[in-house]
């Protein structure tokens, strides 16, 4: 399981476009991206760690041909599920396109041959004698969660500037930003008066899964 989301769930442009952000002053003396990272991590936990899209490159090493070299067997490699897309496959450093998806998240060759059974992991995947698969997987956060992430980043900004209008949910600040541990009082978050955040959490994590 990932400890933190792979990419932020909102953008600096969306956060800074909020009229409450830096209202009537110059550039903020802190990093907007840091607010977004913190808000994304909190919303990821608060919605049950079910959302997030990542891109990975793997270097498979298989024992034998994968199915006993039986010509009736399909040699397939399982990737993360749910799989969004296979972005690139390289064999001997060259793009390989003779493949298809099987059962949603398995990749098989369509040229009648088998995937490589060994490779040189000490070499970059652009070299001869290598094999790599780059793919994207996961579930994108829905619009309500994205909106809540933007709102939470703005609330973190307002909290840092002691803005009296801040409606930061109690229980969202116990967070180790190195990704080692994240502790949130979900009951307090779900009961917050900030309806944008509460609606997203109650809709996508109604049972309060950690």
LOVEX-439499 format. One record per residue: residue number from 1; residue in three letters; chain; y, x, z of N, C-alpha, C, CB in turn. Coordinates in steps of 0.05 Angstrom, whole numbers. Atoms other than C-alpha are relative to their C-alpha. Glycine has a CB too. Example, Ala and Ser with C-alpha at 12.3 -4.5 7.8 and 13.67 -1.06 7.14 Angstrom:
LOVEX-439499
- 1; ala; A; -24; 18; 0; -90; 246; 156; 24; 18; 0; 1; -20; 25 .
- 2; ser; A; -24; -16; -1; -21; 273; 143; 22; -15; 14; 9; 9; -29 .
end
This chain:
LOVEX-439499
- 1; unk; A; -24; 17; 0; 0; 0; 0; 25; 18; 0; 0; -19; 24 .
- 2; unk; A; -25; -15; 1; 70; 25; -17; 14; -4; 26; 17; -9; -24 .
- 3; unk; A; -16; 2; -24; 114; 40; 43; 27; -11; -5; 2; 28; 13 .
- 4; unk; A; -26; 11; 7; 178; 22; 6; -1; -8; -29; 22; 21; 5 .
- 5; unk; A; -1; 8; 28; 196; -12; -60; 6; 24; -18; 20; -22; -5 .
- 6; unk; A; -5; -23; 19; 197; 34; -122; 28; 0; -11; -20; -2; -22 .
- 7; unk; A; -27; 2; 11; 264; 9; -148; 16; -20; 15; -1; -8; -31 .
- 8; unk; A; -17; 19; -14; 324; -27; -118; -1; -28; -13; 29; 10; 2 .
- 9; unk; A; 1; 28; 9; 327; -103; -124; 27; -12; -8; -13; -17; 21 .
- 10; unk; A; -26; 9; 9; 401; -108; -140; 14; 25; -10; 16; -14; 23 .
- 11; unk; A; -15; -22; 11; 455; -64; -170; 27; 4; 15; 5; -4; -30 .
- 12; unk; A; -27; -5; -12; 519; -31; -146; 21; -18; -12; 8; 29; -3 .
- 13; unk; A; -20; 17; 13; 557; -72; -197; 0; -28; 12; -6; -1; -30 .
- 14; unk; A; 1; 27; -11; 532; -138; -169; 10; 0; 29; -29; -10; 0 .
- 15; unk; A; -10; -1; -27; 546; -117; -97; 30; 3; 1; -14; 23; 16 .
- 16; unk; A; -29; -5; 0; 615; -90; -111; 16; -22; -13; 6; 27; -13 .
- 17; unk; A; -14; 23; 12; 632; -152; -152; 5; -22; 20; -16; -10; -24 .
- 18; unk; A; -4; 21; -20; 628; -194; -89; 29; 3; 11; -21; 3; 23 .
- 19; unk; A; -28; -1; -9; 700; -212; -67; 3; 10; 29; 12; -27; -3 .
- 20; unk; A; -2; -9; -28; 683; -194; 5; -4; 31; 2; -22; -13; 17 .
- 21; unk; A; 5; -29; 0; 666; -122; -15; 26; 15; -5; -21; 7; -20 .
- 22; unk; A; -24; -17; 3; 724; -74; -4; 24; -17; -6; -4; 21; -22 .
- 23; unk; A; -22; 18; 5; 772; -132; -3; 26; 12; 9; -5; -27; 13 .
- 24; unk; A; -26; -9; -7; 843; -108; -5; 2; 30; 7; 11; -15; 22 .
- 25; unk; A; -1; -29; -6; 826; -34; 2; -9; 16; -23; -17; 6; 25 .
- 26; unk; A; 9; -18; 22; 808; 26; -40; -30; 3; 0; 13; 27; 3 .
- 27; unk; A; 29; -4; 2; 740; 55; -54; -12; 3; 28; -6; 25; -17 .
- 28; unk; A; 12; -2; -26; 692; 49; 5; -8; 29; 6; -24; -18; 2 .
- 29; unk; A; 6; -28; -7; 680; 114; 44; -30; 4; 5; 16; 8; 24 .
- 30; unk; A; 29; -3; -4; 604; 107; 39; -14; -7; -26; -10; -19; 23 .
- 31; unk; A; 16; 2; 24; 548; 101; -12; -10; -29; -3; -23; 20; 1 .
- 32; unk; A; 9; 27; 5; 537; 32; -41; -30; 0; -5; 14; -13; -24 .
- 33; unk; A; 29; -2; 6; 468; 54; -65; -16; 0; 26; -6; 24; -17 .
- 34; unk; A; 14; -1; -26; 449; 68; 8; -3; -28; 12; 14; 19; 19 .
- 35; unk; A; 1; 28; -10; 467; -4; 27; -22; -16; -15; 27; -13; -4 .
- 36; unk; A; 19; 14; 17; 425; -29; -32; -29; 8; 8; 5; 5; -29 .
- 37; unk; A; 27; -9; -8; 365; 14; -12; -9; -13; 26; -1; 30; 3 .
- 38; unk; A; 7; 12; -26; 368; -12; 59; -5; -30; -3; 23; 5; 20 .
- 39; unk; A; 3; 29; 4; 376; -85; 37; -26; -6; -15; 24; -11; -16 .
- 40; unk; A; 25; 4; 15; 318; -78; -12; -24; 3; 18; -2; 20; -24 .
- 41; unk; A; 22; -5; -19; 272; -49; 41; -4; -23; 19; 3; 26; 15 .
- 42; unk; A; 2; 22; -19; 289; -104; 90; -10; -25; -13; 28; -5; 12 .
- 43; unk; A; 10; 24; 14; 279; -160; 39; -29; 2; -9; 18; -7; -24 .
- 44; unk; A; 28; -5; 8; 214; -129; 16; -18; -7; 24; -4; 30; -8 .
- 45; unk; A; 16; 7; -24; 187; -133; 88; 3; -29; 6; 9; 18; 23 .
- 46; unk; A; -5; 28; -8; 219; -201; 102; -14; -20; -17; 30; -5; 0 .
- 47; unk; A; 15; 18; 18; 185; -232; 41; -29; 7; -2; 13; 1; -27 .
- 48; unk; A; 29; -5; -2; 117; -205; 60; -11; 22; -17; -14; -25; -7 .
- 49; unk; A; 9; -23; 16; 114; -142; 17; -16; -8; -25; -18; 18; 17 .
- 50; unk; A; 15; 9; 23; 89; -182; -42; 14; 6; -27; -5; -30; 2 .
- 51; unk; A; -15; -5; 24; 144; -165; -92; 5; 30; -5; 26; -15; 0 .
- 52; unk; A; -6; -28; 7; 161; -100; -128; -15; 8; -25; -7; 18; 23 .
- 53; unk; A; 12; -10; 25; 149; -68; -196; 3; 30; 0; 14; -13; -25 .
- 54; unk; A; 0; -29; 1; 130; 5; -203; -12; 10; -26; -17; 11; 24 .
- 55; unk; A; 11; -14; 23; 115; 53; -260; -14; 25; 10; 22; 7; -21 .
- 56; unk; A; 16; -22; -9; 60; 104; -250; -13; 14; -24; -22; -9; 20 .
- 57; unk; A; 15; -16; 20; 27; 160; -290; -24; 11; 14; 17; 23; -13 .
- 58; unk; A; 25; -9; -12; -46; 173; -274; -14; 19; -19; -18; -23; 8 .
- 59; unk; A; 15; -20; 16; -91; 230; -297; -30; -5; 7; 9; 29; 7 .
- 60; unk; A; 28; 7; -8; -162; 199; -295; -20; 23; -6; -9; -25; -15 .
- 61; unk; A; 23; -17; 4; -224; 242; -286; -25; -17; 4; 1; 26; 19 .
- 62; unk; A; 23; 17; -2; -288; 205; -300; -26; 16; 0; -1; -20; -24 .
- 63; unk; A; 26; -13; -1; -360; 224; -285; -18; -12; -22; -14; -4; 28 .
- 64; unk; A; 16; 10; 22; -400; 217; -349; 17; -19; -17; -24; -15; 10 .
- 65; unk; A; -15; 17; 19; -381; 166; -402; 7; -27; 13; -16; -5; -25 .
- 66; unk; A; -10; 24; -14; -369; 111; -350; -20; -22; 1; 24; -9; -13 .
- 67; unk; A; 19; 21; -1; -427; 66; -367; -27; 10; -11; 10; -25; -17 .
- 68; unk; A; 26; -11; 7; -487; 111; -378; -4; 5; -30; -21; -19; 8 .
- 69; unk; A; 1; -5; 29; -469; 122; -451; -17; -21; -14; -11; 28; -5 .
- 70; unk; A; 14; 22; 13; -501; 55; -467; 19; -12; -21; -9; -22; 21 .
- 71; unk; A; -18; 9; 21; -473; 33; -534; 8; -29; 3; -14; 5; -27 .
- 72; unk; A; -7; 28; -4; -472; -39; -510; 20; -3; 22; -25; -16; 7 .
- 73; unk; A; -18; 2; -23; -427; -22; -452; 29; 8; -8; -9; 19; 23 .
- 74; unk; A; -28; -6; 6; -350; -22; -454; 10; 20; 21; 17; -25; 0 .
- 75; unk; A; -11; -20; -18; -319; 41; -424; 29; -7; 6; -3; 29; -13 .
- 76; unk; A; -27; 9; -7; -258; 15; -387; 9; 14; 26; 1; -30; 4 .
- 77; unk; A; -13; -12; -24; -210; 45; -335; 17; -22; 13; 17; 25; -7 .
- 78; unk; A; -15; 20; -15; -183; -2; -281; 26; 12; 9; -16; -10; 24 .
- 79; unk; A; -27; -7; -9; -108; 1; -267; 8; -19; 22; 20; 0; -24 .
- 80; unk; A; -9; 19; -21; -67; -33; -213; 2; -28; -11; 28; 9; 10 .
- 81; unk; A; -2; 28; 6; -68; -108; -212; 20; -13; 19; -29; -14; 2 .
- 82; unk; A; -4; 8; 28; -25; -145; -231; 13; 22; -17; 17; -25; -1 .
- 83; unk; A; -11; -19; 19; -12; -102; -292; 21; -13; -17; -23; 12; -17 .
- 84; unk; A; -22; 10; 16; 54; -112; -327; -2; 10; -29; 28; 8; 12 .
- 85; unk; A; 2; -12; 27; 46; -64; -386; -13; 28; 2; 27; 1; -13 .
- 86; unk; A; 8; -28; 4; 13; -1; -410; 21; 13; -18; -29; 3; -14 .
- 87; unk; A; -24; -11; 14; 72; 42; -431; -7; 23; -18; 20; 9; 21 .
- 88; unk; A; 8; -22; 18; 38; 104; -459; -27; 11; 9; 22; 23; 1 .
- 89; unk; A; 25; -14; -4; -30; 136; -466; 1; 25; -16; -25; -18; -7 .
- 90; unk; A; 0; -26; 15; -37; 210; -484; -26; 13; 4; 24; 18; 10 .
- 91; unk; A; 24; -17; -1; -98; 250; -501; 6; 26; -15; -25; -15; -13 .
- 92; unk; A; -7; -26; 11; -90; 324; -513; 29; 2; -6; -17; 6; -25 .
- 93; unk; A; -29; -1; 3; -15; 314; -506; 11; -17; -22; 8; 28; -5 .
- 94; unk; A; -9; 17; 23; -12; 265; -565; -3; -29; 7; -17; 7; -25 .
- 95; unk; A; 1; 29; -6; 4; 191; -560; -25; -12; -13; 25; -14; -11 .
- 96; unk; A; 25; 13; 9; -60; 150; -567; 5; -31; 2; -24; 8; 18 .
- 97; unk; A; -6; 29; 1; -55; 76; -588; -25; -17; -5; 20; -5; -22 .
- 98; unk; A; 24; 16; 6; -127; 54; -603; -13; -10; 26; -20; 17; -16 .
- 99; unk; A; 11; 11; -25; -137; 15; -539; 8; -30; 3; 11; 16; 25 .
- 100; unk; A; -6; 28; -5; -136; -56; -513; -5; -6; 30; -17; -19; -18 .
- 101; unk; A; 4; 8; -28; -134; -92; -445; -23; -19; 3; 26; -13; 11 .
- 102; unk; A; 24; 16; -7; -196; -122; -414; 3; -11; 28; -25; 17; -4 .
- 103; unk; A; -1; 13; -26; -197; -172; -356; 27; 4; 14; -21; 11; 18 .
- 104; unk; A; -27; 0; -11; -122; -165; -347; 11; 27; 9; 2; -17; 23 .
- 105; unk; A; -10; -26; -10; -118; -95; -316; -18; 24; -6; 5; -2; 30 .
- 106; unk; A; 17; -23; 8; -171; -52; -349; 6; 8; -29; -30; -8; 3 .
- 107; unk; A; -7; -10; 26; -157; -9; -409; -25; 13; -13; 22; 21; 2 .
- 108; unk; A; 24; -9; 15; -212; 4; -461; 8; 10; -28; -21; -23; -2 .
- 109; unk; A; -6; -10; 27; -214; 42; -526; -10; -19; -21; -13; 28; -4 .
- 110; unk; A; 8; 17; 22; -218; 4; -591; -10; 15; -25; 24; -17; -9 .
- 111; unk; A; 9; -17; 22; -241; 62; -635; -30; 6; 1; 16; 25; -2 .
- 112; unk; A; 28; -5; -2; -313; 60; -612; -8; 24; 15; -12; 1; -27 .
- 113; unk; A; 6; -25; -14; -308; 124; -572; 4; -5; 30; 17; 23; -10 .
- 114; unk; A; -3; 1; -29; -304; 139; -497; 24; 15; 9; -26; 11; 14 .
- 115; unk; A; -22; -15; -11; -247; 162; -453; -10; 28; 8; 11; -15; 25 .
- 116; unk; A; 8; -28; -8; -246; 237; -437; -12; 0; 28; 25; 18; 0 .
- 117; unk; A; 13; -2; -26; -292; 256; -379; 10; 23; 17; -30; 3; -5 .
- 118; unk; A; -12; -21; -16; -253; 317; -357; 27; 8; -12; -19; 25; 2 .
- 119; unk; A; -25; -10; 10; -185; 349; -364; 11; 22; 18; 21; -23; -2 .
- 120; unk; A; -12; -22; -15; -142; 407; -340; 24; -11; 15; 8; 24; -18 .
- 121; unk; A; -22; 11; -16; -100; 379; -283; 22; 19; 6; -11; -11; 25 .
- 122; unk; A; -20; -20; -5; -63; 444; -276; 20; 2; -23; -12; 27; 5 .
- 123; unk; A; -18; 1; 23; -30; 431; -344; 15; -26; -1; -16; 5; -26 .
- 124; unk; A; -16; 24; 4; 25; 382; -361; -15; -17; -20; 28; 7; -10 .
- 125; unk; A; 15; 18; 18; 0; 320; -398; 9; 2; -29; 2; -28; 10 .
- 126; unk; A; -8; -5; 27; 34; 346; -460; -17; 21; -13; 30; 8; -2 .
- 127; unk; A; 16; -22; 9; -18; 401; -467; -27; -10; -10; -3; 21; 22 .
- 128; unk; A; 27; 5; 9; -85; 403; -502; -19; 1; 24; -9; 21; -22 .
- 129; unk; A; 19; 1; -22; -143; 386; -456; 9; -17; 23; -5; 28; 10 .
- 130; unk; A; -10; 18; -21; -105; 332; -417; -3; -29; -9; 29; 7; 7 .
- 131; unk; A; 2; 29; 5; -108; 256; -411; 17; -14; 21; -31; -9; 1 .
- 132; unk; A; -17; 14; -19; -56; 210; -380; 5; -29; -9; 26; 14; 4 .
- 133; unk; A; -7; 28; 6; -39; 136; -375; 25; -6; 17; -24; -20; 7 .
- 134; unk; A; -24; 9; -13; 31; 112; -358; 2; -30; -2; 25; 14; -12 .
- 135; unk; A; 0; 29; 0; 36; 39; -338; 18; -11; 21; -28; -11; 3 .
- 136; unk; A; -17; 14; -19; 78; -12; -301; -15; -23; 13; 26; -11; -14 .
- 137; unk; A; 16; 21; -14; 50; -59; -248; 17; -12; 22; -26; 12; 11 .
- 138; unk; A; -13; 14; -22; 70; -108; -194; 11; -27; -8; 22; 17; 11 .
- 139; unk; A; -12; 26; 4; 109; -173; -187; 30; 3; 5; -13; -21; 19 .
- 140; unk; A; -29; -2; -3; 184; -175; -199; 10; -20; 20; 14; -4; -28 .
- 141; unk; A; -11; 20; -19; 224; -207; -143; 14; -23; -15; 20; 14; 19 .
- 142; unk; A; -12; 22; 13; 246; -277; -162; 30; -1; 4; -12; -27; 10 .
- 143; unk; A; -29; 0; -1; 320; -294; -172; 11; -5; 28; 11; -21; -18 .
- 144; unk; A; -9; 6; -27; 327; -322; -101; -1; 24; 18; -16; -23; 12 .
- 145; unk; A; 2; -24; -16; 303; -257; -71; 20; 21; -8; -29; 11; -2 .
- 146; unk; A; -20; -18; 11; 348; -216; -116; 27; -7; 12; 0; 1; -31 .
- 147; unk; A; -25; 9; -10; 407; -258; -95; 3; 6; 30; 4; -30; -5 .
- 148; unk; A; 0; -6; -29; 388; -250; -21; 3; 29; 5; -26; -10; 13 .
- 149; unk; A; -3; -29; -3; 383; -175; -30; 29; 8; -4; -18; 15; -20 .
- 150; unk; A; -28; -5; 5; 453; -173; -59; 17; -9; 24; 10; -14; -26 .
- 151; unk; A; -15; 10; -23; 479; -216; -2; -4; 18; 24; -10; -29; 7 .
- 152; unk; A; 5; -17; -23; 445; -172; 50; 15; 26; -2; -30; 4; 3 .
- 153; unk; A; -15; -25; 3; 476; -109; 21; 29; -4; 6; -3; 10; -29 .
- 154; unk; A; -28; 6; -6; 544; -142; 25; 4; -4; 30; 10; -25; -15 .
- 155; unk; A; -2; 4; -29; 530; -163; 97; -2; 27; 15; -23; -18; 9 .
- 156; unk; A; 1; -27; -12; 511; -91; 114; 27; 13; -2; -23; 17; -13 .
- 157; unk; A; -27; -11; 4; 577; -70; 85; 20; -12; 20; 10; -4; -29 .
- 158; unk; A; -18; 14; -18; 615; -122; 125; -5; 8; 29; -2; -30; -3 .
- 159; unk; A; 7; -9; -27; 578; -102; 188; 10; 28; 6; -30; -1; 4 .
- 160; unk; A; -9; -28; -4; 596; -29; 178; 30; 2; 2; -9; 18; -23 .
- 161; unk; A; -30; 0; -2; 670; -47; 172; 10; -19; 22; 12; -8; -27 .
- 162; unk; A; -7; 18; -22; 668; -95; 232; 15; -24; -9; 16; 15; 21 .
- 163; unk; A; -12; 24; 11; 687; -153; 188; -9; -24; 16; -7; -4; -30 .
- 164; unk; A; 6; 23; -17; 691; -216; 231; -16; -21; -14; 25; -12; 12 .
- 165; unk; A; 14; 20; 15; 661; -257; 175; -30; 7; -4; 13; -4; -27 .
- 166; unk; A; 27; -10; 4; 596; -217; 177; -20; -20; 12; -4; 27; 12 .
- 167; unk; A; 22; 18; -9; 534; -262; 182; -26; 15; -3; 0; -26; -17 .
- 168; unk; A; 24; -17; 2; 483; -206; 186; -22; -12; 19; 6; 29; 8 .
- 169; unk; A; 21; 11; -17; 416; -234; 210; -8; 19; 22; -24; -7; -17 .
- 170; unk; A; 10; -17; -23; 396; -209; 279; -29; 7; -6; 2; -16; 26 .
- 171; unk; A; 27; -8; 3; 333; -169; 277; -6; 15; -26; -18; -23; 1 .
- 172; unk; A; 5; -14; 25; 342; -133; 210; 7; 29; 0; 15; -14; -22 .
- 173; unk; A; -10; -27; -1; 366; -66; 234; -20; 21; 10; 24; 1; 17 .
- 174; unk; A; 20; -20; -9; 303; -34; 262; -16; 10; -24; -19; -13; 21 .
- 175; unk; A; 11; -9; 26; 287; 6; 200; 1; 30; -1; 16; -12; -23 .
- 176; unk; A; 1; -28; 5; 264; 77; 190; 2; 5; -30; -26; 13; 11 .
- 177; unk; A; -5; -2; 29; 294; 94; 122; -15; 22; -14; 29; 3; -5 .
- 178; unk; A; 17; -20; 12; 245; 151; 111; -26; -14; -10; -7; 23; 19 .
- 179; unk; A; 23; 15; 10; 194; 96; 96; -24; 1; 18; -7; 10; -26 .
- 180; unk; A; 23; -2; -17; 149; 111; 155; -6; -25; 16; 3; 23; 20 .
- 181; unk; A; 4; 25; -14; 160; 46; 193; 24; -18; -4; -6; 6; 30 .
- 182; unk; A; -21; 20; 3; 199; -18; 184; -7; -23; 18; 3; -9; -30 .
- 183; unk; A; 5; 21; -19; 204; -68; 241; 22; -20; -1; -4; 11; 29 .
- 184; unk; A; -20; 21; 3; 239; -134; 231; -10; -25; 16; 5; -7; -30 .
- 185; unk; A; 7; 25; -14; 241; -196; 275; 3; -23; -20; 19; -4; 25 .
- 186; unk; A; -1; 20; 22; 223; -246; 220; 9; -27; 10; -27; -2; -13 .
- 187; unk; A; -8; 26; -10; 233; -307; 264; 30; -2; 1; -13; -5; 28 .
- 188; unk; A; -29; 1; -1; 305; -288; 275; 13; 0; -28; 11; 23; 16 .
- 189; unk; A; -11; -1; 27; 316; -272; 202; -3; -28; -13; -15; 21; -17 .
- 190; unk; A; 4; 26; 12; 286; -339; 181; 19; -21; 12; -29; -9; 4 .
- 191; unk; A; -18; 19; -13; 331; -375; 230; 29; 6; -3; -7; -2; 30 .
- 192; unk; A; -27; -8; 2; 394; -340; 210; 18; -21; -12; 2; 25; -17 .
- 193; unk; A; -19; 20; 11; 456; -380; 193; 8; 8; -29; 25; -1; 17 .
- 194; unk; A; -6; -8; 27; 462; -340; 128; -21; -13; -18; 0; 31; -3 .
- 195; unk; A; 19; 16; 15; 430; -391; 82; -12; 13; -24; 13; -26; -8 .
- 196; unk; A; 11; -14; 24; 421; -346; 21; -24; 17; 8; 22; 18; -13 .
- 197; unk; A; 21; -17; -10; 378; -298; 61; -23; -17; 11; 10; 21; 21 .
- 198; unk; A; 20; 17; -13; 342; -351; 102; -16; -15; -20; 14; -19; 20 .
- 199; unk; A; 14; 15; 20; 325; -392; 41; -21; 17; -14; 19; -11; -21 .
- 200; unk; A; 19; -18; 14; 292; -333; 6; -24; 7; 18; 14; 26; -9 .
- 201; unk; A; 21; -7; -18; 252; -313; 67; -18; -24; 6; 11; 12; 26 .
- 202; unk; A; 16; 24; -6; 230; -384; 84; -16; -9; -24; 19; -22; 10 .
- 203; unk; A; 14; 8; 24; 210; -397; 12; -24; 18; -6; 18; -1; -24 .
- 204; unk; A; 21; -19; 10; 169; -334; -1; -16; 13; 23; 13; 21; -16 .
- 205; unk; A; 16; -9; -22; 144; -317; 69; 1; -20; 23; 10; 29; 9 .
- 206; unk; A; -3; 21; -20; 140; -383; 106; -17; 4; 25; -7; -26; -12 .
- 207; unk; A; 17; -5; -22; 84; -358; 151; 7; 25; 16; -28; 1; -9 .
- 208; unk; A; -10; -24; -15; 122; -296; 173; -18; 24; -1; 5; -7; 28 .
- 209; unk; A; 18; -23; 2; 72; -245; 146; 16; 25; 1; -15; -2; -26 .
- 210; unk; A; -13; -26; -2; 91; -174; 164; -6; 18; -24; -8; 13; 26 .
end
